[in-house]
Amino acid sequence: MSILTVCLNPALDREFYISDFTIDKLHRLSSENSRMTPGGKAINVAVDLASFGIRTVVSGFIGGYLGDVVLSELRETSTLITTNFVHIEEEIRENIAIIDEKNHTLTEINSSGPVIPMEDLQHFLRRFELISPNVSMIVISGSIPVGVPNSVYGELTRIAKKHKKIVFWEAKDEVVSESLKISPPLVLKPDFRREKKLFGKKLESEQDYIEAGKEAIRHGVKMVVLSYKVDYDIIVTEEGVWFIRPTIEVEHAHLLGTGDTYMAAMVYKYLSTNDLIEIAKYGYAAALAKTWYRSKVPPKLDDIEKAMEKFKIERVE
């Protein structure tokens, strides 16, 4: 069976590699220093899973010229990826990433996306209800477009659980907070790229992150993976708290897509074990291996195995 990845707000991603990037200046690019790929967190997850040999179905909303490009690029990416989008009238969004390898920086500019009419949202919910029984697991990941309520992750998870499906989430604070009121996922990876907040609280210290993870556990989540200031990860389960730290230097300019690789690898590992810490370790190793690649491309499984030796994990509670 396939894995369903839900991308409510897909995008066309553009990567620009500019050494010593500065504002208020003209930068000229050669063809080898720019790249265009299908985007949106759940689409990235599907691409990574396909590279691991796993069949996926990608669903959500798609529209406009950019939507046609994304669909075309997805078809070219892998025969293991099937699309089942609701087509809308508005144009989908475009995201820009500026990678400066000289200064080890990553700058992202993401547009908000289209406005989704209520009838299209209802159409998608009906389609999700039909697809869910026919997949093995479900990943709901990424931002939501205007017109879709923040509680949508919870509503989709409620439907998925009716069909006895395991669900993984990666989302921003407002989506997590509202959706957990309806139904929790097995695994939650909060999206801290824009701001370090969860349950409306700004996270600063390690203890803030740990308490936020424990709050999610109290809402029924079984494991929370929290990225602590990009430096390392904090894992919280019902059993305790763990820190995962790299033992090698990480290239921050190559962080684009690492969160999605983390998610894809956890899902991949769950197919062979339900040990949550082992799942988190494999996800971390995959994200670490992803930073060895210049572009937003999935790491090879051999590199993930090598990366398993490049970090340490310690239980702190």
N, C-alpha and C positions, 0 to 999 in steps of 0.2 A: 504493500500500500504506500501511497505518497504521504508527504508531510505538507500540510496547508500552511502557507505563510500569508498573513493578512497585512497588506500595505495600503492603508487608507489614503495616503498622501504621497504617491510616487513622484519621482522627479527625473529629470535628465541631469546627470552629474557631469561637471566639467572640472578637470584637474589642470592646474597651471603650475609648472615648476620654474620658479624665479629665484635665482640666487641673489641674496642681499636685497630682498624686496623692501621697497619704501613707498610711502604714499606721496601723492603730488609729483609723480615722475612717470615718464613714458617708459614702458618695458616692452621690448620686442621679443616674440617667442618663435622658436623653430618648431617644426612639426613634431619632433621627438620630445618636446617639452610641454606638450598639451595632449589631453586625452578626454574622450567622451564616453560615458558608460551609463547604463540604466541605474537609477538610484532610488532612494527610499530605503529605510532600514530593513524592512521585511523582504524587499527585493534583493538586497545585498545578502541576506541570510539564505535566500533561495539559491542564489548563484554559488555561494560557498558550499551549501549542501550538495548541489549538483556536482561540484568539483570533487566532493568526497564520494560520489557514486550514488547519491540518494535522490529519488524522484520527488519532485515538489510540484505543488499547485500554488500559483500566486493569484490572490484575489484582492479586490479593492475598487478604486475608482480610476478611470483613465479617460483622457479626452484631449482634443486638439492635435496640432501638428507635432508637438513634443511627445504627446502620448503615442502617436504613430511611430515615432522614432524609437521610443522606449520598447514598444512591442516588437518592432523589427530587430532591435539589438538583443532582446531577450531570446528571440527565436534563434538568432545566430550564436548565442552564448552556449546553449546546450540543448540537446534533444530530451534531457531529463526534466526540463522545466516546461510545465503547462500553464497557460494563463486562463483566468476565468474572471475577468474584470466586468464591472458595470460601466458602460460607456456614458459619459456626461458631455454636455455641450461646451463647457469652459475648458480653457487650456490648463494643463497641469503645470507644475512649477519647475524651475530650473535652479540648481544649486551650484555654487562655485567654491572650489577649494584652491587656495594658493599655498604651495609648499615651498618653503625656503630652507633648503638643506644646508646652506652656509651658516645660517643663524639658528637652525634647528627649531623652526616655528611652523605652525599650521594655522592658517586663517581661513575660516569658513563663512560664506555668505549664503544663507538659505532663504528663499522666498516662502511666503505663507501658503500658497496654493489656491485652488479654486473655491468657490462657494458651492456647497452640495445642497440641492433642493431636497425637501422632505420626501418627495416621491422616489428619488434616486436612493436615498438612505433606506427607505422601506424595501425597495427592490433588492438592495444589497443584503439586508437582513434575511429576506426570504431565500436568497441564493446561498447565503452562509448556512442556513438551516438545511438546505438540500445537500450541500457539499460535505458538511461535518461528519455524517455517518460513514463516508467513504474514504476517510483518511485515517492515518494512524495517530498523528499528533498535530497540534496546532500552535503556531507561533504568531503572536500579535505584537507588532513592533513598529515604532516610529511615531511621528507627529500625526495629528488629525486635522483635516481641513475645516474651514469655517462652515457652519451648518450642521456639523456632527457633534453631539454632546460629549462632554468629557467622560461620561459614564459608559461610553460605548464598549470599552474593553471588558467591563464587568458584564454587560448585556451579552456580548459574544461568548464570554466564558460560561455564563449561565446556560446558554444554548449548547455549547460544547460539552459541558458536564452532563447534560441530559442524555447525550450520546456516549457518555463514559470516555471522553477524550482528555488526555493530558494537555495542559496549556502552559506556555512560557510567555512572559511579557517583557518588553523593554519600552518604557514610556516616561514622560515628564511628570513632575509632581502633581499638577492639577488633574491629569488623567488618572494617575495611580490613586490619588486620594478619593476621587469620586467613584471610580470603578470598583475599588475594594469594598465599597458599601453594598455592592450587588453580589459579586462572586470573585474569590481570589484565585490566582494561578498557582501552579506548583512552584514555579521559579519566577522570581522578579528581579530584573536588573534595571534599576532606575537610570534614566538618562540625565546625567549631570552636565552635559556640554554647555547649556545656556546658563544655568544657575544651579548652585549646590543647595537644593531645597528638597525636603520630603515632608509630607503632612503639614505644609505651610510653614515649616521651620527652617531657617537658614542653618546649614551644617558647616561647622568650622573645625572643631576638635575631633579627635578619634572617637571620643565618647559620644559626641553628637551623632556620628555615623552609626555607632553601635546601637544607640537607643532608637534611632530611626529604623534600623533593621529589626530590632525586637518588636517595635510597634507593628511593622508589617507582619511579623510572625503571629502577633496577637490577632491580626485580622484574618488569619488562616493560610497565609503563604508558608510554604514548607522550607524554602531557601531564598535568601536575599543576597545578591552580589552587588556590593557597593564599591565604586572606584573612588579611592581616597586621594584627591588632588593629583590624579594621574600617576602618582608615585607607586602605589600598590593597591591591592584590593582587600576589602574586609568582607568575610563570609559569615552570615548569621543563619543558623538553623534552630530548630527546637532543642537541639542537643548542645549548642554552644556557639562560640565565636572563634574564628580563625583569621589570621593575617597571611596573605600570600605576597611575598616580595621577590623581585627579580634579583638574581646574583650577578647579572651582567648589566652593562649600560644600555638603556633603551633610547633609540633615536626618536625623539618627539616629533620630528618632521614627518615621520612615517606612521602616525597614529590614525590616519584616515581609514575608516572601515574596520578598525580593530574591535570595536564594540560589537559589531555585527558578526565578525568572525568568532568572537567569544561565544555569542549566542548560538551560532550554527554548530560550533564544536560541542557545546553542552548538549544540544539536541541530538547530535550524532552519537555522542557517548551514551546518552540515555537509552539508545536502541540496544545497547549491550549490557547495561547495568543501571540499577536504580539507586546506587550509592551516591548520595548528593555531593559529598566532598570529592569523590573521584570525578564526578561530572564537572564540578567547579575547577578542579585542577586541570582537567583536559581543556576546558574552555580558556583558562588562563594561558596555558602552554600555546594554544592556537593563536591567541591574540599576540603573545610574545613573538611567535614565529612570523606572524604577519608583518611585524615591524622590520623584518629582515628584507622585505620587498619594497621597492621604491613606489610602485603604483598600487591602486586599490584592486589588488588581485588576491585570490584565496591562497593560503599557504599549502604546500604539499603535505600529505599525511606523514611522510618521512621527516619533514622539518618539525612538525608538531611533536613527534616522538623525541627528536633531539632537544627540543625546547623543554621537555619534561624534566631535563636535568639542569635547567638554567634558572630555577627559582626554588625558594624554600617556603614551606608552609608551617606555621606554628599555631597551636591552640592557645588562646589567651584567656578564655573563660570556659 
